[in-house]
Amino acid sequence: MFRFVREAFRDIRNTGSVWPSSPALAKAMTRGLSDLRGSRRVLEVGPGTGPFTERLLKNLRDGDHFDIVEMNEAFCRDLEKRLLVPHRRKRPGVKVALHAAAIEKAELQGPYDLIVCGLPFNNFPPALVRSIFRRMMSLLREGGELAYFEYAGVRTMKAPLVGPSGRKQLKGIAKVNESLRRKHKGKRELVLGNLPPAVATHLRKSKDAAAQRPARKKKKSRAKSRA
Ligand SMILES: C[S@@+](CC[C@H](N)C(=O)[O-])C[C@H]1O[C@@H](n2cnc3c(N)ncnc32)[C@H](O)[C@@H]1O
């Protein structure tokens, strides 16, 4: 907890919150794992101090493969020492790899059956949000699940506190979310047992290859915008 608060004050844009997610949110975000049969390939993006990681590790079986991508080196050192080294010792049959990199650049070998993502998308420009989702969707197998979360009502609460360009950015992010939910049968789940309450979104990768690209906002034609 202390490490998380310290990193949040050092880099609030990428950390996105001042404390880690609750066990209730971790349960909602990782639920998809128990539906998968056989050996499973799982990716976690942005684990921070690891509330989702801990739950995933507990439920992985021999033969499963788990990749974790975290760009903050202090979080990586802590995860490795506190969770991963003891887990590898206890459960050598589960393959776990930590990649200290941004998801945009991490060297990963898909496809994954499940991707659990804890990134603070509402702090990012829409173009980055789109490109990160495009990357994650390209790493997910057809029919696989991508789970991500945001704080309930976060954009509505943030809007009055930011300027016009901030509001434009929030609208852009909302559009990316809506488009993804439409294309990939998105299901939302309100988790009250988190501070603040959060909404977990579960996307199921659709067969339509074009659906891997979240739609861009269409520019109005000049003639139309003049009219
Ligand atoms: C909101 S915290 C979530 C931590 C944890 N999943 C939780 O829910 O408590 C976001 C995490 O994503 C990491 N992060 C931010 N941008 C990233 C990126 N582009 N690639 C990988 N990790 C990133 C941050 O360093 C931070 O650990």
The ligand as a Gaussian input file, in Angstrom:
#p B3LYP/6-31G(d) Opt

LIG

0 1
 C       -4.201000       2.296000     -11.813000
 S       -2.653000       1.441000     -11.579000
 C       -3.411000      -0.148000     -11.409000
 C       -2.651000      -1.074000     -10.536000
 C       -3.392000      -2.342000     -10.179000
 N       -3.823000      -3.089000     -11.343000
 C       -4.600000      -2.019000      -9.319000
 O       -5.721000      -2.098000      -9.837000
 O       -4.419000      -1.710000      -8.134000
 C       -2.010000       1.414000     -13.222000
 C       -0.704000       0.662000     -13.429000
 O       -0.431000       0.620000     -14.827000
 C        0.957000       0.889000     -15.054000
 N        1.048000       1.434000     -16.419000
 C        0.628000       2.648000     -16.855000
 N        0.817000       2.762000     -18.176000
 C        1.352000       1.588000     -18.608000
 C        1.753000       1.083000     -19.892000
 N        1.637000       1.828000     -20.989000
 N        2.251000      -0.173000     -19.974000
 C        2.379000      -0.943000     -18.835000
 N        2.024000      -0.517000     -17.602000
 C        1.517000       0.732000     -17.481000
 C        1.329000       1.858000     -13.955000
 O        2.715000       1.868000     -13.713000
 C        0.510000       1.303000     -12.782000
 O        1.224000       0.317000     -12.098000

